[in-house]
Amino acid sequence: MNGLALNSVVVLVVLTCVGCSSEPAWRKSGIPSEVRIEVARDLGPMKFIEAIRGRDGGYSAEFQGQSVWVFGDSIMQKKGVDGSQWRTSTWCQTGDRDARDNLQDLAEPVDTNGVPYEFLPFTETEARYNGEHFTTEVPEGSRSRWGLWPGPVVVSPDGEKAYVFYNKIFGGPNGQWDFHSVGRSIAVWNRLDEHPVRPVIHPGAEHPTMLFPAGDSPWGDCAIVEDGMLYVFGCESKWLAWPMTLARAPFDQALDRSAWRFYSGKGKWSADWRQAVPVFEGAPMMSVSWNRWLGRYLAVYSAPLENRIVVRTAKHLEGPWSDPLNAVDCIPPTNTNQWCYSGLSHDEFSRSDGRVMYFSYYRETGFLQGEVRLVEVSFGRGPENEPR
């Protein structure tokens, strides 16, 4: 293959192929779902610019009057001005708030070749390495690279800036399976017409921009801001299980590693991330938001190894969370050895206080090619969920 496969396909397969245990894909909480799915209407693939061959991810947020979407590995139909057909992070935006038309006016910054730029900026050292080791002049089996895969985007309480979580990876040179994370961190996005900034957090370290370096717990799969606090879920794979743990810090202190606390159960928070306890079984990419119509938090994610999106509900972020409920039956990939993934919600488009929401997921359609499909989901309250 030409470099690494789209990032989350690789992550998902690797996570399910390492270790040996009889752990289930997720544990049942025993709490029935407090929501019903009335209708799930597929709106089709999102229409990106012609230069995009495939891109995955798709976290979104409302920021500075726009719905902004961020994606991981993005494969181009043609080379950009830098000579590359590969981007590790891209983004697009829209001012449209009616998703029923499948968002036809998505816009994104491109170079003079009509190819998107990298969204998250590489350091000079990272860019130089990629320019020397991840080009068509290097034999395919010898290529290696630095990658910056964006995660959730969370906006400050005053709306002035956004944090973009990201995973820094090193891939290669031994093919698509040869990659590892060197840590998770936060980029600061101040203006839509500027790249996010990757602050130096640990001066003198091998990877100074990492908030949670390798060896720390992998926080940053899902994030939400509540009452000035930034809450972040992290997923550390356990063979055929994806336990989600929870961390928090004051939003304005999020770049200070010492400000973070980790939920250790029974209403307690610890400064030691090793004390964190799982709050439910989820997935490596996920959305959590407060749904006003349900009067509950709603978690949305792709069921690992299955072509479906599920939801859970809870009155509190710490739980207890309900059992997963099937929300969307995804169209299977053309490659029967893969699964649809990257199930996420996009709350800026919700209608009727969250009774109608919009989910997206990634579907493989060919070699290094895929689509992000949008689905409109209408909820009904479950038997235990009284109107509010």
C-alpha positions as CSV (number, residue, x, y, z in Angstrom):
1,M,0.0,0.0,0.0
2,N,1.1,3.6,-0.6
3,G,2.0,4.5,3.0
4,L,-0.4,3.7,5.9
5,A,-4.0,2.9,5.5
6,L,-6.6,5.4,6.6
7,N,-5.7,5.8,10.3
8,S,-8.7,4.5,12.1
9,V,-9.0,1.4,10.0
10,V,-5.5,0.5,11.0
11,V,-6.1,1.4,14.6
12,L,-9.3,-0.6,14.8
13,V,-7.7,-3.7,13.3
14,V,-4.5,-3.5,15.3
15,L,-6.4,-3.1,18.5
16,T,-8.5,-6.2,17.9
17,C,-5.5,-8.3,16.9
18,V,-3.3,-7.9,19.9
19,G,-3.5,-9.9,23.1
20,C,-5.7,-12.9,24.2
21,S,-8.6,-12.6,26.5
22,S,-12.3,-13.5,26.7
23,E,-13.4,-9.9,27.4
24,P,-16.6,-9.0,25.5
25,A,-16.8,-6.2,23.0
26,W,-18.4,-4.1,25.8
27,R,-19.8,-4.9,29.2
28,K,-23.5,-4.6,29.8
29,S,-24.4,-2.1,32.5
30,G,-27.8,-3.6,33.1
31,I,-29.4,-0.2,32.8
32,P,-32.0,-0.1,30.0
33,S,-31.7,2.6,27.3
34,E,-33.8,5.7,28.0
35,V,-34.3,6.6,24.4
36,R,-36.0,5.0,21.3
37,I,-34.9,5.4,17.7
38,E,-37.9,6.4,15.7
39,V,-36.2,7.0,12.3
40,A,-32.6,6.8,11.0
41,R,-32.5,8.3,7.5
42,D,-29.4,8.0,5.4
43,L,-28.6,11.2,3.6
44,G,-25.8,9.8,1.5
45,P,-22.1,10.6,1.3
46,M,-20.9,14.1,2.0
47,K,-19.7,16.1,-1.0
48,F,-16.1,17.1,-0.6
49,I,-14.0,18.9,-3.2
50,E,-12.9,16.8,-6.2
51,A,-9.3,16.6,-4.9
52,I,-10.3,14.4,-2.0
53,R,-10.1,10.6,-2.7
54,G,-10.7,9.5,0.9
55,R,-10.6,11.0,4.4
56,D,-11.7,9.7,7.8
57,G,-12.6,11.1,11.2
58,G,-15.0,13.9,11.1
59,Y,-15.2,15.5,14.5
60,S,-17.1,18.8,14.3
61,A,-18.0,21.8,16.4
62,E,-19.5,25.3,16.0
63,F,-16.7,27.8,16.1
64,Q,-16.7,31.5,15.2
65,G,-20.0,31.2,13.3
66,Q,-19.1,28.1,11.3
67,S,-19.5,24.4,11.7
68,V,-15.9,23.2,11.4
69,W,-15.0,19.5,10.6
70,V,-11.6,17.9,11.1
71,F,-10.3,14.8,9.5
72,G,-7.4,12.4,9.9
73,D,-5.4,10.8,7.0
74,S,-6.6,12.3,3.8
75,I,-5.7,10.9,0.4
76,M,-5.7,13.2,-2.6
77,Q,-6.5,12.5,-6.3
78,K,-3.5,14.6,-7.3
79,K,-0.4,16.1,-5.8
80,G,-0.4,19.4,-3.9
81,V,2.2,22.1,-4.5
82,D,4.5,20.2,-2.0
83,G,4.5,17.2,-4.3
84,S,2.5,15.0,-1.9
85,Q,-0.9,13.3,-2.3
86,W,-1.2,12.6,1.5
87,R,-2.3,14.8,4.4
88,T,-2.4,13.6,8.0
89,S,-5.0,16.3,8.9
90,T,-7.4,18.4,6.9
91,W,-10.5,20.4,7.7
92,C,-13.6,22.1,6.1
93,Q,-16.3,24.5,7.2
94,T,-19.8,25.5,6.5
95,G,-22.2,28.3,7.6
96,D,-25.2,26.0,6.7
97,R,-27.2,24.9,9.7
98,D,-29.8,22.8,7.9
99,A,-28.2,19.4,7.4
100,R,-31.2,17.9,5.7
101,D,-29.6,18.7,2.3
102,N,-26.5,16.8,3.3
103,L,-24.5,20.0,3.6
104,Q,-23.8,20.9,0.0
105,D,-21.7,24.0,0.6
106,L,-18.6,22.7,2.4
107,A,-15.6,24.8,1.9
108,E,-11.9,24.2,2.7
109,P,-8.6,26.0,2.2
110,V,-6.6,24.7,-0.7
111,D,-3.3,25.5,-2.4
112,T,-2.9,26.6,-6.0
113,N,-3.3,23.0,-7.2
114,G,-6.7,22.8,-5.5
115,V,-5.3,20.4,-2.8
116,P,-6.0,21.0,0.9
117,Y,-3.2,22.1,3.2
118,E,-2.2,20.3,6.3
119,F,-4.6,21.5,9.1
120,L,-2.3,20.9,12.1
121,P,1.1,22.3,11.5
122,F,4.2,20.2,11.7
123,T,7.3,21.6,13.5
124,E,10.3,22.3,11.3
125,T,11.9,19.1,12.4
126,E,8.8,17.0,11.6
127,A,8.3,18.6,8.2
128,R,11.9,18.1,7.2
129,Y,11.8,14.4,8.2
130,N,8.6,13.8,6.2
131,G,10.1,15.6,3.2
132,E,13.0,13.3,3.3
133,H,11.3,10.0,4.2
134,F,7.7,10.1,3.0
135,T,7.9,10.9,-0.7
136,T,7.6,9.0,-4.0
137,E,11.3,9.1,-4.3
138,V,11.6,6.8,-1.3
139,P,10.8,3.1,-2.0
140,E,7.3,2.3,-0.7
141,G,8.6,-0.3,1.8
142,S,11.0,2.2,3.3
143,R,8.9,5.2,3.8
144,S,8.2,6.6,7.3
145,R,6.5,9.7,8.6
146,W,5.3,11.8,11.4
147,G,1.5,12.2,11.5
148,L,-0.9,14.4,13.5
149,W,-4.4,13.0,13.7
150,P,-7.0,15.5,15.0
151,G,-9.6,14.5,17.5
152,P,-12.5,16.4,19.2
153,V,-12.8,20.1,18.8
154,V,-14.0,22.0,22.0
155,V,-14.7,25.7,22.1
156,S,-13.9,27.9,25.1
157,P,-16.9,29.1,27.2
158,D,-16.5,32.7,25.8
159,G,-16.3,31.3,22.2
160,E,-13.0,33.1,21.5
161,K,-10.8,30.0,20.9
162,A,-11.0,26.3,20.4
163,Y,-8.9,23.3,21.5
164,V,-8.2,20.6,19.0
165,F,-7.1,17.3,20.6
166,Y,-4.6,15.4,18.5
167,N,-2.6,12.2,18.4
168,K,1.0,12.3,17.3
169,I,2.1,9.1,15.6
170,F,5.2,7.8,13.9
171,G,4.6,5.4,11.0
172,G,6.9,3.1,9.1
173,P,9.1,2.0,7.6
174,N,7.8,-1.6,7.7
175,G,4.4,-1.1,6.0
176,Q,0.9,-0.1,7.1
177,W,1.0,-1.9,10.4
178,D,4.2,-0.3,11.6
179,F,3.1,2.7,13.6
180,H,2.9,3.9,17.1
181,S,1.7,6.9,19.1
182,V,4.2,9.1,20.9
183,G,1.5,10.9,22.8
184,R,-1.7,13.0,22.8
185,S,-2.0,16.8,23.1
186,I,-4.0,19.9,22.5
187,A,-3.6,22.5,19.7
188,V,-5.0,26.0,20.3
189,W,-7.1,27.4,17.4
190,N,-7.6,31.2,17.7
191,R,-8.9,32.1,14.2
192,L,-10.5,30.3,11.3
193,D,-8.1,31.9,8.9
194,E,-5.0,30.7,10.8
195,H,-3.6,27.3,11.6
196,P,-3.9,26.0,15.2
197,V,-0.9,26.5,17.4
198,R,0.8,23.5,19.0
199,P,2.2,24.9,22.3
200,V,5.4,23.6,23.9
201,I,4.2,22.0,27.1
202,H,7.3,20.1,28.2
203,P,10.4,22.1,27.2
204,G,13.5,19.9,26.6
205,A,11.4,16.7,26.2
206,E,11.8,14.5,23.1
207,H,8.3,15.5,22.1
208,P,7.8,18.8,23.8
209,T,4.3,19.5,22.5
210,M,2.8,16.4,24.1
211,L,0.4,17.1,27.0
212,F,0.0,13.3,27.6
213,P,3.2,11.7,26.3
214,A,3.7,8.0,25.6
215,G,3.3,6.1,28.8
216,D,0.5,8.3,30.0
217,S,-3.2,7.3,29.5
218,P,-4.4,8.1,25.9
219,W,-6.9,10.9,26.7
220,G,-8.6,12.7,23.8
221,D,-11.1,10.4,22.1
222,C,-14.1,12.6,23.2
223,A,-14.4,15.9,24.9
224,I,-17.1,18.2,26.3
225,V,-17.1,21.5,28.2
226,E,-19.4,21.9,31.2
227,D,-19.5,24.8,33.6
228,G,-15.9,25.9,32.7
229,M,-14.5,22.4,33.1
230,L,-13.1,20.4,30.2
231,Y,-14.1,16.8,30.4
232,V,-12.2,14.3,28.3
233,F,-12.8,10.5,27.7
234,G,-9.9,8.2,26.9
235,C,-10.0,4.7,25.4
236,E,-7.3,2.2,26.2
237,S,-8.0,-1.0,24.3
238,K,-8.4,-4.2,26.2
239,W,-8.7,-7.2,23.9
240,L,-12.2,-6.9,22.3
241,A,-13.1,-4.3,24.9
242,W,-12.8,-0.5,24.9
243,P,-13.1,0.8,28.4
244,M,-13.7,4.6,28.5
245,T,-12.1,6.5,31.4
246,L,-12.8,10.1,32.3
247,A,-10.5,13.1,33.0
248,R,-11.2,16.8,33.7
249,A,-9.4,20.1,34.2
250,P,-10.5,23.8,34.3
251,F,-10.7,24.9,30.6
252,D,-8.3,27.7,31.1
253,Q,-5.7,25.3,32.7
254,A,-6.0,22.5,30.2
255,L,-2.5,22.9,29.0
256,D,-1.1,22.4,32.5
257,R,-0.7,18.7,32.9
258,S,-0.7,19.0,36.7
259,A,-4.3,20.5,36.6
260,W,-5.8,17.3,35.3
261,R,-7.8,14.9,37.6
262,F,-9.1,11.5,36.8
263,Y,-12.4,9.9,37.8
264,S,-11.6,7.1,40.2
265,G,-15.1,6.0,41.1
266,K,-17.7,6.7,43.8
267,G,-17.6,10.5,43.1
268,K,-13.9,10.8,43.6
269,W,-11.2,12.3,41.4
270,S,-7.5,11.5,41.6
271,A,-4.4,13.3,40.4
272,D,-3.0,9.8,39.5
273,W,-4.4,8.7,36.1
274,R,-3.6,5.1,37.1
275,Q,-6.5,5.3,39.5
276,A,-9.0,6.0,36.8
277,V,-11.8,3.5,36.4
278,P,-13.9,2.7,33.3
279,V,-17.3,4.4,33.2
280,F,-18.5,2.4,30.2
281,E,-17.4,0.5,27.1
282,G,-17.1,2.7,24.0
283,A,-14.8,3.1,21.0
284,P,-11.6,5.0,20.0
285,M,-13.7,7.8,18.4
286,M,-16.8,9.0,20.1
287,S,-19.1,12.0,20.8
288,V,-20.8,12.9,24.1
289,S,-23.2,15.8,24.5
290,W,-26.0,17.0,26.6
291,N,-29.3,16.3,24.9
292,R,-31.9,18.8,26.1
293,W,-34.9,16.9,24.7
294,L,-33.9,13.7,26.4
295,G,-32.7,15.4,29.6
296,R,-29.6,13.1,29.4
297,Y,-26.1,13.0,28.2
298,L,-25.9,11.1,24.9
299,A,-22.8,9.1,23.9
300,V,-22.6,8.2,20.2
301,Y,-20.0,5.8,18.6
302,S,-19.5,3.1,16.1
303,A,-19.8,-0.4,17.7
304,P,-16.4,-1.9,17.3
305,L,-16.2,-4.6,14.6
306,E,-19.8,-4.1,13.6
307,N,-21.4,-2.0,10.9
308,R,-23.6,0.1,13.2
309,I,-23.7,3.2,15.4
310,V,-24.9,2.8,19.0
311,V,-25.9,5.3,21.7
312,R,-25.9,5.3,25.4
313,T,-27.5,7.8,27.9
314,A,-26.6,8.9,31.4
315,K,-27.7,11.7,33.9
316,H,-24.1,12.3,34.8
317,L,-20.8,12.1,32.8
318,E,-19.5,9.7,35.5
319,G,-22.4,7.5,34.9
320,P,-24.0,5.1,35.4
321,W,-24.5,4.8,31.6
322,S,-27.2,2.8,30.0
323,D,-26.6,-0.3,27.8
324,P,-25.9,0.5,24.2
325,L,-28.8,0.9,21.8
326,N,-28.6,0.4,18.1
327,A,-29.2,3.7,16.3
328,V,-27.9,3.3,12.7
329,D,-27.3,0.3,10.5
330,C,-24.4,1.4,8.4
331,I,-24.0,0.5,4.8
332,P,-21.2,-2.1,4.8
333,P,-17.8,-1.3,3.2
334,T,-17.0,-2.8,-0.2
335,N,-14.2,-4.7,1.5
336,T,-15.9,-7.3,3.6
337,N,-12.8,-7.6,5.9
338,Q,-13.4,-4.1,7.2
339,W,-16.1,-2.3,9.1
340,C,-17.6,1.1,9.1
341,Y,-16.2,3.3,11.9
342,S,-15.8,6.8,13.1
343,G,-19.5,7.2,14.2
344,L,-19.8,10.7,15.6
345,S,-22.6,13.2,16.3
346,H,-22.8,16.8,15.1
347,D,-24.8,18.7,17.7
348,E,-24.6,22.1,15.9
349,F,-27.2,20.7,13.4
350,S,-29.6,19.2,15.9
351,R,-33.3,20.3,15.8
352,S,-36.2,20.4,18.2
353,D,-33.8,20.6,21.3
354,G,-32.0,17.4,20.2
355,R,-35.0,15.3,19.2
356,V,-33.5,15.2,15.7
357,M,-29.7,14.8,15.4
358,Y,-27.1,14.1,12.7
359,F,-24.5,11.4,12.8
360,S,-21.7,10.6,10.4
361,Y,-19.5,7.6,9.8
362,Y,-16.7,6.5,7.5
363,R,-17.2,3.8,4.9
364,E,-14.4,2.3,2.7
365,T,-15.3,2.2,-1.0
366,G,-12.1,1.1,-2.6
367,F,-8.3,1.1,-2.4
368,L,-7.3,4.1,-0.3
369,Q,-10.8,5.5,-1.0
370,G,-13.9,6.1,1.1
371,E,-16.8,8.3,2.0
372,V,-18.2,10.0,5.1
373,R,-21.9,9.4,5.2
374,L,-24.4,11.6,7.0
375,V,-27.5,10.2,8.8
376,E,-30.5,12.0,10.3
377,V,-31.7,10.3,13.5
378,S,-35.0,11.1,15.2
379,F,-35.4,10.1,18.8
380,G,-38.4,9.0,20.9
381,R,-38.3,8.8,24.7
382,G,-38.0,5.5,26.3
383,P,-40.5,4.2,29.0
384,E,-38.4,5.6,31.8
385,N,-37.7,9.0,30.2
386,E,-40.6,11.3,31.1
387,P,-41.1,14.6,29.2
388,R,-39.3,17.6,30.7
